[in-house]
């Protein structure tokens, strides 16, 4: 469609040049009336204008048909009414009706409107193209285990229920299934919202699109095609998008009113001059057509597209990709924002949140460096969390795993163990500290650091809360916006995150298909709701929300469902987004005021209210006023800024 508007604009623009030169009004203004005068000139002008009307005007004529079929007249209807009126009346003048032709107004109006739509669509689609490079959630191929025990790589579309597939370390699972052999940690956070990797072994279910950890798994496919988790999530998205209210954007609402004004003023002008002022039909028609053409100002075609182009470029440079303009306009009215937890408010990765020291022998940093020395040789998610949180892990000697309980080794000549609570119980070691119970109640994983048979510390780990999250929630509260959290994670973890950030409300242990229902539940309270998330499990909720905001680092399914994408995965960008939406809307209103404000003067003058005083707005003067408003609109759009 972008290419189509571009092509129609350039072809129509080329045809418009001779239309302008052959139009008596323009030719007279340029002083070339005699030079361009020739027999049949008026018919050549008619043929050229017909080409612009039917070829350049087709998108607007077709758009009017679609808008009226949906009983939602907007910008397309306004433009179509203006060009149809101008064309039919001017054609009638060519073939004998007394009056003035509006061919040059028709041609320039079509050109400007094609340019405006091209600018707008190009800027919005430019943001969408930036998303196309994101990795696909599902792998393209699967390692199918054949009857003779060999493996063959086949497209996942060829997988069927009952097939067995091999998943190697680090690969994505190609389908929903059941583990029949092997053990591994599997990261399902983007799919289910569970922040911790889950240990999978024979008999346990796995979900297509999840990321396999350190081991190899043999999985029997239990769901394929439309029955798979991912397909069901996409179907929920489709249903939510179909039911999502199709609110008209600002330009279309303005166009609706201008269409009503144009038709009313045009008809009123015709009737008054015919039956009240007793003028002939030719004069009354000319006044009515002038009114209807002038009511659709050229500047209106650029008022919103120019702001959209500037705001899209600005937002893209600042990490906000706008994919749905109507939803972006709606963002200024948000009453409540529902955040996904994993990967949005939190980093989506395990890390150390608390260190409880039981002795005074070491400070917290040193305790962490010692623990990381032992864990550096383990691929366990807990081990990786400790290592990633340490500043300078020490080296280790004689490393040994303690099956199911932890790991041990020599660090700086001392015996060091990092073990689970189960190890302490087995060895009769008791730690009487209420803080450990508090950490466990928050859903955190707690391990213990033993140095030379002395329990030195407890190390608690959880999905790390983003530093920016607390600031974002605080600012949203100052703006009067409620902040909520929606997660598939357990209630203890959700409550801890909620209390840390000061959220107004949270929903925990919510299954993927229930997320959209929770959004509807909040909407039913009369609130305009935004949803922010990054996983496939968030996609139906993103589609259901009034404004869907995806974290750019998330899945392509979430990104393609959302109205706006935050490239940096920074919750503070949500605050910036709302402020920018308000600034953009103000600029749109200003431009519409400039674009249509001259109608307050032009329509009455064109209708002839000052006729008795000898003042009658000519089409030429109307064109001057339209040009001035177009220039003002273009300049005003450039002053839009993002804070």
C-alpha positions in Angstrom: 0.0 0.0 0.0 2.9 2.4 0.7 4.3 1.7 -2.8 0.8 2.1 -4.3 0.3 5.6 -2.7 3.7 6.6 -3.8 3.2 5.6 -7.4 -0.3 7.3 -7.6 1.1 10.5 -6.0 4.0 10.9 -8.5 1.9 10.0 -11.6 -0.9 12.4 -10.4 1.6 15.1 -9.7 3.0 14.9 -13.2 -0.5 15.1 -14.7 -1.3 18.0 -12.4 1.3 20.3 -13.9 -0.4 20.7 -17.3 -3.8 20.9 -15.5 -2.5 23.9 -13.6 -1.0 25.5 -16.8 -4.2 25.0 -18.7 -6.6 26.2 -16.0 -7.8 29.7 -16.9 -7.3 31.0 -13.3 -3.7 29.8 -12.9 -2.8 30.7 -16.5 -4.2 34.2 -15.9 -2.3 34.6 -12.7 1.0 33.5 -14.4 0.3 35.7 -17.4 0.5 32.8 -19.9 -3.2 32.7 -20.8 -2.6 33.4 -24.5 0.4 31.0 -24.7 -1.6 28.0 -23.5 -4.8 28.8 -25.3 -5.8 26.5 -28.2 -8.9 24.9 -29.7 -10.2 22.1 -27.5 -8.2 23.3 -24.5 -11.1 22.8 -22.2 -11.5 19.1 -23.3 -7.8 18.3 -22.9 -8.1 19.8 -19.4 -11.2 17.6 -18.8 -9.3 14.4 -19.9 -6.3 15.2 -17.7 -8.5 16.0 -14.7 -10.4 12.7 -15.3 -7.2 10.8 -15.2 -6.3 12.3 -11.8 -9.8 11.9 -10.5 -10.1 8.2 -11.4 -6.5 7.1 -10.9 -5.3 9.3 -8.1 -8.7 9.5 -6.4 -9.4 5.8 -6.5 -8.0 5.1 -3.0 -10.4 7.7 -1.6 -13.4 6.7 -3.6 -12.8 3.1 -2.6 -12.1 4.2 1.0 -15.4 6.1 1.1 -17.2 2.9 0.0 -15.6 0.9 2.8 -16.2 3.6 5.5 -19.9 3.9 4.5 -20.3 0.1 4.4 -19.2 0.1 8.0 -21.2 3.2 8.9 -18.0 4.9 9.9 -17.5 7.9 7.6 -14.1 9.6 8.1 -11.2 11.1 6.2 -11.7 9.0 3.0 -15.4 10.1 2.9 -14.6 13.8 3.3 -12.0 13.7 0.6 -14.2 11.7 -1.8 -17.2 14.0 -1.3 -14.9 17.0 -2.1 -13.4 15.5 -5.3 -16.6 14.0 -6.5 -18.4 17.3 -6.1 -15.6 19.2 -7.8 -15.3 16.7 -10.7 -19.0 16.3 -11.5 -19.7 20.1 -11.3 -16.6 20.9 -13.4 -17.5 18.3 -16.0 -21.0 19.8 -16.2 -19.4 23.2 -16.9 -17.2 21.7 -19.7 -20.3 20.4 -21.4 -22.4 23.5 -21.2 -23.4 24.5 -17.6 -22.7 28.1 -16.8 -20.0 28.4 -14.0 -16.3 28.0 -13.1 -14.3 24.8 -13.3 -12.6 23.3 -10.2 -10.2 21.0 -12.0 -7.0 22.5 -10.6 -8.5 22.4 -7.0 -9.5 18.8 -7.6 -6.0 17.8 -8.9 -4.1 19.5 -6.1 -6.4 18.2 -3.4 -5.8 14.6 -4.7 -2.1 15.2 -4.8 -1.9 16.6 -1.3 -4.1 13.8 0.1 -2.0 11.1 -1.6 1.2 12.7 -0.3 -0.2 12.8 3.3 -1.3 9.2 3.3 2.0 8.1 1.8 4.0 10.0 4.5 1.9 8.6 7.3 1.9 5.0 6.0 5.6 5.1 5.2 6.5 6.3 8.7 4.4 3.8 10.5 5.4 0.9 8.3 9.1 1.9 8.8 8.7 1.1 12.5 7.1 -2.3 11.6 10.0 -3.2 9.3 12.4 -2.7 12.2 10.7 -5.6 13.9 11.0 -8.1 11.0 14.6 -9.0 11.9 13.6 -10.3 15.3 14.2 -14.1 15.8 11.3 -16.4 15.3 10.1 -18.1 18.4 9.9 -21.6 17.0 12.8 -23.4 15.4 12.3 -24.2 11.7 13.5 -27.8 12.0 13.4 -30.7 14.4 15.7 -33.6 14.9 13.3 -36.5 14.4 14.3 -39.9 15.7 13.6 -42.4 13.0 12.5 -46.1 13.4 16.1 -47.3 13.0 17.3 -45.0 15.8 19.0 -42.4 13.4 18.0 -38.8 13.4 16.8 -36.7 10.5 16.2 -33.0 10.4 12.7 -32.2 9.2 10.5 -29.1 9.1 8.4 -28.8 12.3 5.3 -28.6 10.1 5.9 -32.2 9.3 5.9 -33.3 13.0 2.9 -35.4 14.1 1.6 -36.6 17.5 3.7 -39.7 18.6 6.9 -38.6 16.8 10.0 -38.6 18.9 12.5 -35.7 18.6 15.9 -35.0 20.0 16.6 -31.6 21.6 20.2 -30.8 22.1 21.6 -28.4 24.8 20.7 -24.7 24.1 18.1 -25.5 21.4 14.5 -24.5 21.4 11.9 -27.2 21.7 10.1 -27.7 18.4 6.7 -28.9 19.7 4.7 -29.6 22.9 5.5 -33.0 24.2 6.5 -35.4 27.0 10.1 -36.2 28.0 10.8 -39.9 27.5 14.6 -39.8 28.1 17.2 -37.4 29.5 17.3 -34.7 32.1 17.8 -30.9 31.7 16.9 -27.5 33.0 14.3 -25.9 30.6 13.6 -22.1 30.5 9.9 -21.6 29.9 9.8 -18.0 31.1 8.8 -16.4 27.8 5.9 -18.9 27.4 4.5 -19.4 30.9 5.9 -16.6 33.0 7.7 -19.0 35.3 10.9 -17.1 36.2 13.0 -20.1 37.2 14.3 -22.7 34.8 12.5 -26.0 35.5 14.2 -29.4 35.9 12.7 -31.7 33.3 13.0 -35.5 33.4 11.2 -38.6 32.0 7.4 -38.3 32.2 7.3 -34.5 32.5 5.6 -32.2 29.9 7.5 -29.6 27.9 6.2 -26.7 25.8 7.2 -25.9 22.2 9.3 -22.7 22.0 10.9 -23.2 25.5 14.7 -23.2 25.6 16.6 -26.3 26.6 19.4 -26.0 29.1 22.5 -28.1 29.8 21.3 -31.6 28.9 19.9 -33.5 25.9 16.2 -34.6 25.9 14.2 -37.1 23.9 10.7 -35.8 23.7 7.5 -37.5 22.3 5.3 -35.0 20.5 1.8 -34.9 22.2 0.4 -31.8 20.5 1.0 -30.5 17.0 -0.4 -27.9 14.6 -3.5 -26.1 15.8 -3.5 -28.0 19.1 -0.1 -26.8 20.3 0.3 -24.2 23.0 1.7 -21.6 20.6 -1.1 -22.1 18.1 -3.7 -21.8 20.8 -2.1 -18.6 22.1 -2.1 -17.1 18.6 -5.8 -18.0 18.2 -6.5 -16.2 21.5 -4.7 -13.2 20.1 -6.8 -13.3 16.9 -10.1 -13.5 18.9 -9.0 -10.6 21.1 -8.0 -8.5 18.1 -11.4 -9.1 16.5 -13.2 -8.0 19.6 -11.0 -5.0 20.3 -12.9 -1.8 19.8 -12.2 -0.1 16.5 -12.0 3.5 17.8 -11.5 6.1 15.1 -8.4 8.3 15.3 -8.4 12.0 15.7 -8.2 12.9 12.0 -11.1 10.6 11.1 -13.2 12.1 13.9 -12.4 15.6 12.6 -13.1 14.5 9.0 -16.5 13.1 10.1 -17.6 16.4 11.4 -16.2 18.3 8.4 -18.1 15.9 6.1 -21.4 16.7 7.9 -20.5 20.4 7.8 -19.6 20.3 4.1 -22.9 18.5 3.1 -25.0 20.6 5.3 -23.4 23.9 4.3 -23.4 23.0 0.6 -27.0 22.0 0.6 -28.0 25.0 2.7 -26.1 27.3 0.4 -27.8 25.9 -2.7 -31.3 26.1 -1.2 -30.9 29.6 0.2 -29.6 31.1 -3.1 -32.3 29.3 -5.1 -35.3 29.8 -3.0 -34.6 32.7 -0.6 -32.3 34.9 -2.7 -34.0 33.9 -5.9 -30.7 33.4 -7.9 -30.4 31.1 -10.9 -29.3 27.5 -10.6 -25.8 28.1 -12.1 -24.9 30.7 -9.5 -26.4 28.7 -6.6 -24.5 25.6 -7.7 -21.2 27.4 -8.0 -21.6 28.7 -4.5 -22.5 25.3 -3.1 -19.6 23.5 -4.8 -17.2 26.2 -3.7 -18.3 25.7 -0.1 -18.0 21.9 -0.3 -14.5 22.0 -1.9 -13.2 24.6 0.5 -14.5 22.6 3.5 -12.0 19.9 2.7 -8.8 21.9 3.3 -5.5 20.6 1.7 -3.8 21.1 5.1 -6.1 18.5 6.7 -4.5 15.9 4.5 -1.1 16.8 6.0 -2.1 17.9 9.5 -2.0 14.5 11.1 0.4 12.6 8.7 3.2 15.2 9.3 2.8 14.9 13.1 2.7 11.1 12.7 5.9 11.1 10.6 7.7 13.4 13.0 6.5 11.5 16.1 7.3 8.1 14.6 10.9 9.2 13.7 11.4 10.8 17.1 10.0 7.8 19.0 12.0 5.3 16.9 15.2 7.2 17.7 14.3 7.0 21.4 13.4 3.3 21.5 9.6 3.6 21.0 8.2 1.9 17.9 4.6 3.0 17.1 2.7 0.3 15.2 -0.9 1.5 15.8 -1.6 5.2 15.7 -5.1 5.0 17.1 -3.8 3.1 20.2 -0.9 5.5 20.5 -3.4 8.4 20.7 -5.3 6.4 23.3 -2.2 6.1 25.4 -2.6 9.7 26.7 -5.9 8.6 28.5 -4.5 5.4 30.2 -6.0 4.8 33.7 -4.2 1.6 34.6 -1.1 -0.2 33.3 -0.8 -4.0 33.8 2.8 -5.2 33.7 4.0 -8.7 33.1 6.5 -9.6 35.7 9.2 -11.9 34.2 11.3 -9.9 31.7 9.4 -6.7 32.1 9.5 -5.6 35.8 12.2 -8.1 36.4 15.2 -9.0 34.3 14.0 -12.5 33.6 17.1 -14.1 35.0 18.2 -15.6 38.3 20.4 -13.5 40.5 21.4 -12.9 44.2 18.9 -10.7 46.0 19.9 -11.2 49.7 23.0 -12.4 51.6 22.5 -13.2 55.3 25.8 -13.4 57.2 25.9 -15.6 60.3 29.6 -14.9 61.2 31.7 -11.7 60.9 34.6 -13.4 59.1 33.9 -12.1 55.6 32.0 -9.2 54.1 29.1 -9.8 51.6 31.2 -9.3 48.4 33.9 -11.7 49.6 31.3 -14.3 50.5 29.8 -14.0 47.1 33.2 -14.3 45.4 34.0 -17.4 47.4 30.7 -19.0 46.5 31.1 -18.1 42.9 34.5 -19.8 42.8 32.8 -23.2 43.5 29.7 -22.5 41.3 31.8 -21.4 38.4 32.2 -25.1 37.3 28.5 -25.8 37.4 25.8 -25.3 34.7 23.0 -25.3 37.2 20.8 -22.2 37.0 21.4 -21.4 40.7 25.1 -21.7 40.1 24.9 -19.3 37.1 22.9 -16.9 39.2 25.6 -16.7 41.9 28.4 -16.4 39.4 26.7 -13.6 37.4 26.1 -11.6 40.7 29.7 -11.9 41.9 32.2 -9.1 41.2 35.5 -11.1 41.2 35.0 -14.9 41.6 38.1 -16.7 43.0 39.7 -19.8 41.5 38.8 -23.2 42.8 40.7 -26.5 43.2 39.4 -30.1 43.6 35.9 -29.2 42.5 33.3 -31.9 43.1 29.5 -32.0 42.7 27.4 -33.1 45.6 24.6 -34.9 43.7 21.3 -33.2 44.2 22.6 -31.1 47.1 25.3 -28.6 45.7 29.0 -28.4 45.0 32.3 -28.2 46.9 36.0 -27.4 46.4 39.1 -25.7 47.8 39.2 -21.9 47.6 42.3 -20.1 49.0 43.2 -23.3 50.8 39.8 -23.5 52.6 37.1 -26.2 52.2 34.1 -24.5 50.7 30.6 -25.9 50.1 27.6 -24.3 48.5 24.6 -26.5 49.5 20.8 -26.7 49.6 18.7 -26.8 52.8 18.4 -30.5 52.2 22.1 -31.0 52.8 21.9 -29.2 56.2 19.0 -31.5 57.2 20.8 -34.6 56.2 23.9 -33.6 58.2 21.9 -32.4 61.3 23.0 -28.8 60.9 20.4 -26.3 62.3 20.2 -22.6 61.6 17.9 -20.7 63.9 17.3 -17.5 61.9 13.7 -16.2 61.2 15.0 -14.3 58.2 15.5 -17.5 56.2 11.8 -18.3 56.6 10.9 -14.8 55.4 13.0 -15.3 52.3 11.5 -18.7 51.5 8.0 -17.2 52.0 8.9 -14.7 49.3 9.4 -17.5 46.9 13.2 -17.1 46.8 15.6 -20.0 46.4 18.0 -20.1 49.4 21.4 -21.9 49.5 24.0 -22.0 52.2 27.8 -21.2 52.1 29.9 -23.4 54.4 33.6 -22.6 54.9 35.8 -25.0 56.8 32.6 -26.7 58.3 31.2 -23.3 59.5 28.0 -22.1 58.0 29.0 -18.5 57.1 26.0 -17.3 55.1 22.7 -17.9 53.4 22.4 -16.7 49.8 18.9 -16.0 48.5 18.2 -15.8 44.8 15.2 -14.8 42.6 14.4 -13.2 39.3 16.1 -9.8 39.8 13.9 -6.7 39.8 15.0 -4.1 37.3 16.4 -0.9 38.9 14.2 1.2 36.6 10.9 -0.5 37.7 10.6 1.2 41.0 11.1 4.6 39.4 8.6 3.9 36.7 5.9 2.8 39.2 6.6 5.9 41.3 6.2 8.2 38.4 3.0 6.5 37.2 1.5 7.0 40.6 2.3 10.7 40.4 0.4 10.8 37.1 -2.6 9.2 38.8 -2.2 5.9 36.9 -2.8 2.6 38.7 0.1 0.0 38.3 -0.7 -3.7 38.4 1.2 -6.9 37.7 0.1 -10.0 35.9 2.2 -13.2 36.2 2.1 -16.9 35.8 4.7 -17.1 38.6 3.7 -18.3 42.2 2.0 -16.0 44.6 4.9 -15.7 47.1 7.2 -14.3 44.4 4.5 -12.1 43.0 3.7 -10.6 46.4 7.4 -9.9 47.1 7.8 -8.1 43.7 4.6 -6.2 44.3 5.7 -5.0 47.8 9.2 -4.1 46.6 7.7 -1.9 43.8 4.7 -0.5 45.6 2.2 -1.9 43.1 -1.6 -1.1 43.5 -2.6 -4.7 42.7 -1.2 -8.0 41.4 -2.5 -11.2 39.9 -0.4 -14.4 40.4 -0.5 -17.9 39.0 -2.5 -16.8 36.0 -2.5 -19.3 33.1 -1.7 -17.9 29.6 -5.4 -18.1 28.4 -6.5 -16.3 31.6 -4.4 -13.2 31.1 -6.8 -11.7 28.5 -9.7 -12.4 30.9 -7.9 -10.4 33.7 -7.4 -7.5 31.3 -11.1 -7.6 30.5 -11.8 -7.7 34.2 -9.9 -4.5 34.8 -11.5 -2.9 31.7 -15.0 -3.7 33.0 -14.3 -1.3 35.9 -14.4 1.5 33.3 -10.6 1.9 33.1 -8.6 2.5 29.9 -6.0 -0.3 30.2 -2.5 -0.7 28.9 -0.7 -4.1 29.0 3.1 -4.4 28.9 4.7 -7.8 28.3 7.2 -9.8 26.3 6.1 -13.4 26.1 3.8 -15.6 24.0 1.7 -15.9 27.1 1.2 -12.1 27.1 0.1 -11.9 23.5 -3.7 -12.4 24.1 -3.6 -9.8 26.9 -1.7 -7.4 24.7 -4.3 -7.7 22.0 -7.2 -7.3 24.5 -5.8 -4.2 26.2 -6.7 -0.7 24.9 -3.0 -0.2 24.4 -0.7 -3.2 24.0 3.0 -2.4 24.8 5.6 -5.1 24.0 9.1 -5.3 25.3 11.4 -5.4 22.2 13.6 -8.1 23.7 10.7 -10.5 23.9 9.1 -12.9 21.4 8.0 -12.0 17.9 4.5 -13.1 18.7 4.2 -10.5 21.5 5.9 -7.8 19.3 3.6 -8.5 16.4 0.5 -8.3 18.6 1.4 -5.1 20.3 0.5 -1.5 19.3 3.8 -0.1 20.6 7.2 -1.7 21.1 9.7 -0.6 23.7 13.1 -1.5 22.2 15.1 -1.1 25.3 13.0 -3.2 27.7 13.0 -0.3 30.1 9.8 0.2 32.2 10.7 3.9 32.4 10.0 4.1 28.6 6.3 3.4 29.5 6.3 6.7 31.4 8.0 8.5 28.5 5.5 6.9 26.1 2.5 8.3 27.9 4.1 11.8 28.1 5.0 11.6 24.4 1.5 10.5 23.5 0.0 13.5 25.3 2.5 15.9 23.5 1.8 14.3 20.1 -2.0 14.6 20.6 -1.6 18.3 21.6 0.3 18.8 18.4 -2.3 17.0 16.3 -5.1 19.1 17.8 -3.0 22.3 17.1 -2.5 21.2 13.5 -6.2 20.4 13.0 -7.1 23.8 14.5 -4.8 25.4 11.9 -6.0 23.2 9.1 -9.7 23.7 9.7 -9.7 27.1 11.5 -9.8 29.0 8.2 -13.2 27.3 7.5 -14.7 29.6 10.2 -14.0 32.5 7.8 -13.9 30.7 4.4 -17.2 28.7 4.5 -19.5 31.7 5.3 -17.7 33.9 2.7 -17.8 31.1 0.1 -21.5 30.6 0.9 -22.0 34.4 0.2 -23.1 35.8 3.6 -21.2 39.0 2.7 -22.6 39.1 -0.9 -24.6 42.2 -0.2 -21.5 44.1 0.8 -19.8 43.0 -2.4 -17.6 40.4 -0.7 -17.6 36.9 -2.2 -14.8 34.4 -1.6 -13.5 33.3 -5.0 -11.9 29.8 -5.5 -8.6 31.6 -6.0 -8.8 33.3 -2.6 -9.8 30.1 -1.0 -6.7 28.4 -2.5 -4.5 31.1 -0.9 -6.0 30.5 2.5 -5.6 26.8 2.1 -1.9 27.2 1.1 -1.2 29.4 4.2 -2.8 26.8 6.5 -0.7 24.0 4.9 2.5 25.9 5.5 1.6 26.6 9.1 0.8 22.9 9.7 4.1 21.8 8.2 6.1 24.1 10.4 4.2 23.4 13.5 4.7 19.6 13.2 8.5 20.1 13.3 8.3 21.5 16.8 7.2 18.2 18.4 9.7 17.0 21.0 10.1 13.9 23.2 11.1 14.3 26.8 
